[in-house]
Amino acid sequence: MNHPTPALVTQRAVERLPRLALWLFSAAYLLPGVFGRDPWRSADIVAFGAMWNIAEGNASWLAPAVGNVALDAAPLPYGLGALFIGLFSPWLDPALAARIPFALLLGAVLLLTWYATYHLARTESAQPLPFAFGGEASATDYARAIADGALLALIATLGLLQLGHETTPELAQLFGVALFLYGLAASPFRTAQARLAVPLSLAALASSGAPAIAVALAAVGTVVCLRSRYPPVRRLAAWVAASGILAALLASALDAWAWRIGTYQSLRDAWSMLRLLIWFGWPAWPLALWTLWRWRGHLLDRHMSVPLSAALVALVASIAMGGSDRALMLGMPPLAVLAAFALPTFKRSLAAAIDWFSVFFFSAAALFIWVMYAAVQTGVPAKPAANVARLAPGFAPEFSALALALAVLGSGAWIWLVRWRTGRHRHALWKSLVLPASGVALCWLLSMTLLLPLLDYARSYRPLVQRIALHLPRDACIAAPGMPRSQLAALEYFGRWRVDGAKEAAASGCPFLLLLETRASPLATPDGWTRIATARRPTERDEATVLFRRAAVR
């Protein structure tokens, strides 16, 4: 049974979002955070440490490691970062060189999401209802307007903001999902490109540490293709299935299968997962739910089934992994596609609610960042300045005229956009996502310009390593059994020491030992060692790094 489309769209409503504005949106989202900072704690510096070790010849391309501790098999992203470090050495800082390909990957994700949405919106079942006397939107202009909305929805998604700007394997996985989404979406119109995109995307996922995601996408993609009314898409089904098998074989060859099943031991764990779902995909998930309701008679049509199946794979993986935000991130491109199809069914009151919420929320966030910047630079207001001094002791503010100029330009652009949105251009489909997307881009730009020195001081391991270096020679060998991989990477990169985190202290042969101490669990000095120093990150209160020296060493 053919259900009528819920989209009633006039030609006036599909006016084109200026390409210059779209490029500026993307640039304001992509570039901040690439320059002027260290690799940050946790996954960011672990991944960078593996890339740097490969580039320095300290680890194998197929066996990435930090501090002699092997990492998950993800040779594609680690090798990509190592390649760029080698290409730009010694002209660029290794951390900056490693971030370049990942910024390009994020840009490719935005581009692939746009094109995937464009091709899905061109299908017959996705088109708006024709009017009795004409005047409905043309197929191409309608598809372009929906694609513009999907790109804005992806930029506006809160969960992608930080994780999408890290140098981690998950960004390569995100690229793989976006490429797979594009392959399925373009298959009725671009058969050759689809047959190239599908195997490349699944191979990228398998070699980036997500073989189970690759196999799951291949399975649901095969089913979606078999049910299609388009002959080229039905013929693609065998291609998708074969690509999934090849991805599984590639993962086996790389020894990349590593199950990360999580558990929910209490209601608190379930509540944490629910909170993650609520904020991580905002504002795309409410729009996606609206889409599923308004287009409920079309859920088996490809403009719904393709993004819905891909989003469900990421959601199930996140839940199965105990609430993994990095697995959930892989569902953001298909979620943005679903969100875009809500736009032609919006009521004016709902669009106005989104606009006013965006204006108040992001204006308040931007004002907060400016107040914090003023407090750091001038000491006024006094209370925020005192809070910074308490939370980040030892931080010395830095002034950058370039950072200030970019922040002023970004804030001026936000004010202009608010006036533009509330004053004119009320008919374009993508209008409701302009302010959410530009608000996210604004806050990211302000954070990565005005507050970047403070954030870098708080999230980098450089201050900790500098404190440890006061007690160690430059060519020291350090045993660090049980230390987090992030600290192992920081010790190797910032300190240039030889670090062994794989062996016990006695077996390593290193004259120095580093162990973690918490306020709740003080360390006793191990037999045969002398405690010589305790150091902690400036913003850390409960955890310290304790340095020992073998008692026999003088």
Secondary structure, DSSP 8 states (H G I E B T S, - for coil): -----S---BGGGG----HHHHHHHHHHHHSTTTSS---BTTHHHHHHHHHHHHHHTSS-SSS-EETTEE--S-HHHHHHHHHHHHHHTTTS-HHHHHHHHHHHHHHHHHHHHHHHHHHHHTSGGGS----TTS-B--HHHHHHHHHHHHHHHHHH-THHHHHTTS-SHHHHHHHHHHHHHHHHHHTTT-HHHHHHHHHHHHHHHHTTT-HHHHHHHHHHHHHHHHT-SSHHHHHHHHHHHHHHHHHHHHHHHTT----------SHHHHHHHHHHHHHHTTTHHHHHHHHHHHTGGGTTSHHHHHHHHHHHHHHHHHHHTTS-HHHHHTTHHHHHHHHHTTGGG--HHHHHHHHHHHHHHHHHHHHHHHHHHHHHHH--SHHHHHHHHHHSTT------HHHHHHHHHHHHHHHHHHHHHHHS--S-GGGGGHHHHHHHHHHHHHHTTTSHHHHHHHHBSHHHHHHHHTTS-TT-EEE-TT--HHHHHHHHHHH--EEE-SS-HHHH--SEEEEEEESSS-----TTEEEEEEE--TT-SSEEEEEEEETT--
